[in-house]
Amino acid sequence: MTGDGSVRRKPRVRARARRRQQPDRVRAAVVSGAIERDFPLFPLDLVALPSEYVPLHIFEARYRTMVAECLERDRELGIVWLSHDELKPIGCAVAIERVLERMEDGRINILTRGTRPFRLIERQDELAYPAGTVEFLGDRDEEPDQAAVKSARDAYAALVVEATDSEPDPDRLAAMTAYDMAATVEFGLEAKQGLLELRSENARLRLLARLTRAALKRLEFVDRAQARARSNGKGRFG
């Protein structure tokens, strides 16, 4: 799906890689309100979400320096959507899960995973790579809206079935947050940024349900159009 909501292909439900959780990263993921200076920033034409796997190709020298330092110190870096030459104020920290490939010319391919949202307070230019002062963001306290939970998970399950012809695992689905579900679907950048900026899980679930139902309708329309094309535009009766 493109940023304007148009469909290029079936929404892709990505497989989730298994990983061994590291205690320091688990603790970091639950800390909110913390302010950190010199936080590495990677402005990109993409939006990352917590729990989303994001492969990155690193080729510029300053970003190679950044990644080398993050690997050495087991440190996160921040992906911020660079939209129309303007950085969005809310980004997502990512942890480097593993190095996929190192090339002789210094380029490197890595797999990252979203961990937690942050607000960019100010840019910093004194380091060898882009950095800033950021505040890590948590959600407000609220009771779970069970109707929103059911609506989002039902819509997500229907999309998974339509896109993959298989049912999602019930136990896994029951444990998924709005971020977990959204991280496996190719939503547009505006939609993903909208989810990232919400500080309420209930609000994210409601938005996710709307986005997923809209994607399902478009997908069903594409399937009907393709079926009609295969039949040369002629309906089948009997």
C-alpha positions as CSV (number, residue, x, y, z in Angstrom):
1,M,0.0,0.0,0.0
2,T,1.4,3.4,-0.9
3,G,1.3,6.5,1.4
4,D,-1.9,7.7,-0.1
5,G,-3.6,4.4,0.7
6,S,-3.6,3.0,-2.9
7,V,-2.8,-0.7,-3.3
8,R,0.2,-2.0,-5.3
9,R,0.0,-5.5,-4.1
10,K,-1.5,-7.6,-1.3
11,P,-0.6,-6.2,2.1
12,R,2.3,-8.3,3.1
13,V,2.1,-9.9,6.6
14,R,5.7,-10.4,7.5
15,A,7.1,-13.4,9.3
16,R,8.4,-12.5,12.8
17,A,11.9,-13.6,13.6
18,R,12.5,-15.3,16.9
19,R,15.2,-13.9,19.1
20,R,16.7,-14.4,22.6
21,Q,15.7,-11.4,24.7
22,Q,18.5,-9.6,26.4
23,P,17.8,-8.4,29.9
24,D,19.4,-4.9,29.4
25,R,17.1,-4.3,26.3
26,V,14.1,-5.6,28.2
27,R,14.7,-3.1,30.9
28,A,15.3,-0.3,28.4
29,A,12.0,-1.0,26.7
30,V,10.0,-0.2,29.8
31,V,11.7,3.0,30.8
32,S,9.7,6.1,29.8
33,G,10.2,9.8,30.4
34,A,14.0,9.4,30.3
35,I,16.0,12.0,28.5
36,E,19.2,11.0,26.6
37,R,21.8,13.2,24.9
38,D,24.0,12.2,22.1
39,F,21.4,9.7,20.9
40,P,22.3,8.4,17.4
41,L,19.8,9.4,14.7
42,F,19.1,7.9,11.3
43,P,16.8,10.2,9.3
44,L,15.2,8.0,6.6
45,D,12.2,7.9,4.3
46,L,10.6,5.3,6.4
47,V,8.7,4.9,9.7
48,A,9.7,2.1,12.2
49,L,7.4,0.8,14.9
50,P,8.2,-0.9,18.1
51,S,8.6,-4.7,17.5
52,E,9.0,-4.2,13.7
53,Y,12.0,-5.7,12.0
54,V,13.8,-3.2,9.7
55,P,16.7,-4.2,7.5
56,L,19.2,-1.4,6.8
57,H,21.9,-1.0,4.2
58,I,24.7,1.3,5.7
59,F,27.0,2.9,3.1
60,E,27.8,6.5,4.2
61,A,30.9,6.9,6.3
62,R,29.2,8.8,9.1
63,Y,26.5,6.1,9.5
64,R,29.1,3.3,9.3
65,T,30.8,5.1,12.3
66,M,27.4,5.3,14.1
67,V,26.6,1.6,13.6
68,A,30.1,0.5,14.6
69,E,29.8,2.5,17.9
70,C,26.3,1.1,18.5
71,L,27.5,-2.4,18.0
72,E,30.5,-1.9,20.2
73,R,28.4,-0.4,23.1
74,D,25.3,-2.5,22.4
75,R,23.4,0.7,22.0
76,E,20.2,1.6,20.2
77,L,19.9,4.2,17.4
78,G,16.8,6.2,16.4
79,I,15.0,6.1,13.1
80,V,13.2,9.4,12.3
81,W,11.0,9.9,9.2
82,L,12.5,12.5,7.0
83,S,9.4,13.8,5.1
84,H,9.8,16.6,2.6
85,D,13.2,17.6,4.1
86,E,11.6,17.9,7.6
87,L,12.2,15.5,10.4
88,K,9.1,14.3,12.2
89,P,9.2,15.1,16.0
90,I,8.5,11.5,17.0
91,G,10.7,8.6,16.0
92,C,11.4,5.0,17.0
93,A,14.5,3.6,18.7
94,V,15.8,0.4,17.2
95,A,18.2,-2.2,18.4
96,I,20.7,-3.9,16.1
97,E,19.6,-7.6,16.1
98,R,22.5,-8.8,13.9
99,V,24.9,-8.0,11.2
100,L,23.7,-9.6,8.0
101,E,26.7,-8.8,5.7
102,R,29.9,-6.9,5.7
103,M,31.4,-5.8,2.4
104,E,35.0,-5.2,1.5
105,D,34.4,-1.5,0.8
106,G,33.0,-1.0,4.3
107,R,29.3,-1.1,3.6
108,I,27.3,-3.2,6.0
109,N,23.8,-4.7,6.0
110,I,22.1,-5.0,9.4
111,L,18.8,-6.2,10.8
112,T,17.2,-3.9,13.4
113,R,14.1,-4.2,15.6
114,G,12.0,-1.4,16.9
115,T,12.0,-0.9,20.7
116,R,10.4,2.3,21.9
117,P,9.1,5.7,20.7
118,F,10.9,8.9,21.4
119,R,10.5,12.6,21.0
120,L,13.3,14.6,19.4
121,I,14.0,17.6,21.6
122,E,16.9,19.0,19.7
123,R,19.5,18.1,17.1
124,Q,23.2,17.9,18.0
125,D,25.9,18.5,15.4
126,E,29.1,18.0,17.5
127,L,29.4,14.2,16.9
128,A,30.8,12.4,13.9
129,Y,27.2,11.3,13.0
130,P,23.7,12.8,13.3
131,A,22.5,12.8,16.9
132,G,20.2,14.5,19.2
133,T,18.7,14.9,22.6
134,V,15.6,12.7,22.9
135,E,12.9,11.9,25.4
136,F,11.6,8.3,25.5
137,L,7.8,8.1,25.6
138,G,5.5,5.9,27.5
139,D,1.7,5.5,27.3
140,R,-0.8,7.1,29.7
141,D,-2.4,4.9,32.3
142,E,-5.8,3.6,31.2
143,E,-8.0,0.5,31.4
144,P,-7.9,-1.7,28.4
145,D,-10.9,-1.1,26.0
146,Q,-11.9,-4.7,25.4
147,A,-14.2,-3.7,22.5
148,A,-11.2,-2.0,20.8
149,V,-9.0,-5.0,21.5
150,K,-11.5,-7.4,19.9
151,S,-12.2,-5.1,16.9
152,A,-8.5,-4.7,16.1
153,R,-7.7,-8.4,16.5
154,D,-10.7,-9.6,14.5
155,A,-9.8,-7.2,11.6
156,Y,-6.2,-8.2,11.7
157,A,-7.1,-11.9,11.7
158,A,-9.3,-11.4,8.7
159,L,-6.5,-9.6,6.8
160,V,-4.0,-12.4,7.6
161,V,-6.4,-14.9,6.2
162,E,-7.1,-12.9,3.1
163,A,-3.4,-12.2,2.5
164,T,-1.8,-15.5,3.4
165,D,-4.7,-18.1,3.2
166,S,-3.9,-19.2,6.7
167,E,-5.3,-18.5,10.2
168,P,-3.1,-16.6,12.7
169,D,-2.2,-18.6,15.8
170,P,-4.9,-17.8,18.4
171,D,-2.4,-17.7,21.4
172,R,0.0,-15.5,19.6
173,L,-2.8,-13.2,18.4
174,A,-4.1,-12.8,21.9
175,A,-0.7,-11.6,23.0
176,M,-0.2,-9.0,20.2
177,T,-0.4,-5.3,20.9
178,A,-1.4,-2.7,18.3
179,Y,2.3,-2.2,17.5
180,D,2.9,-5.9,17.1
181,M,0.1,-6.3,14.6
182,A,0.9,-3.1,12.6
183,A,4.6,-4.1,12.4
184,T,3.7,-7.1,10.2
185,V,1.5,-5.2,7.7
186,E,2.7,-2.8,4.9
187,F,0.8,0.3,5.9
188,G,1.6,3.7,4.4
189,L,4.1,6.0,6.2
190,E,1.4,8.5,7.3
191,A,-0.6,5.7,8.9
192,K,2.5,4.3,10.7
193,Q,3.5,7.7,11.9
194,G,0.0,8.3,13.2
195,L,0.2,5.0,15.2
196,L,3.7,5.9,16.5
197,E,2.6,9.3,17.8
198,L,-0.4,8.0,19.9
199,R,0.3,7.7,23.6
200,S,-2.7,5.4,24.2
201,E,-2.9,1.7,23.4
202,N,-6.7,1.9,23.1
203,A,-6.4,4.8,20.6
204,R,-3.8,2.8,18.6
205,L,-6.1,-0.3,18.5
206,R,-9.0,1.8,17.2
207,L,-6.8,3.4,14.5
208,L,-5.4,0.0,13.6
209,A,-8.8,-1.5,13.3
210,R,-9.8,1.2,10.8
211,L,-6.6,0.9,8.8
212,T,-6.8,-2.9,8.7
213,R,-10.5,-2.9,7.6
214,A,-9.7,-0.4,4.9
215,A,-6.7,-2.5,3.7
216,L,-9.0,-5.6,3.7
217,K,-11.6,-3.9,1.5
218,R,-8.9,-2.8,-1.0
219,L,-7.4,-6.3,-1.0
220,E,-10.8,-7.9,-1.7
221,F,-11.4,-5.4,-4.5
222,V,-8.1,-6.2,-6.1
223,D,-8.8,-9.9,-5.8
224,R,-12.2,-9.5,-7.5
225,A,-10.6,-7.4,-10.3
226,Q,-7.9,-10.0,-10.9
227,A,-10.5,-12.8,-11.0
228,R,-12.6,-10.8,-13.5
229,A,-9.5,-10.2,-15.6
230,R,-8.7,-13.9,-15.7
231,S,-12.2,-14.6,-17.0
232,N,-11.8,-11.9,-19.7
233,G,-14.4,-9.7,-18.0
234,K,-17.2,-12.3,-18.3
235,G,-19.2,-13.4,-15.4
236,R,-19.6,-17.1,-14.6
237,F,-23.1,-18.4,-14.1
238,G,-23.9,-22.0,-13.2
